[in-house]
Amino acid sequence: MNGARLAENLRKTRSKVKIVLFTGNLQVPEPDLSSVDAVIYKSDGVEVLLETVERLLAEPQLPASLLAPGIREWIHDLEALIEDDQLDKKQIDPG
């Protein structure tokens, strides 16, 4: 199962959850975009991913604690590591 299929399945059961597709594929097929709220390319870097997650969490919907407990702390810690040059962006690449 790829990320687009996972997003499609997740959207069916949890329609209000924000979904970000973080991909190395620069040519995401149009149908794969219908189940996600944002697409971030790995080449854009982790800063763009973090900004997008923060933006989506700031949108009024469900409280962030219901979406993913601890996500705001995780983002804060990750930003601190990047800011202090303790984390290379390439270390984040899960692919």
Order of alpha helices (4+ residues) and beta strands (2+ residues): alpha-beta-beta-alpha-alpha-alpha-alpha
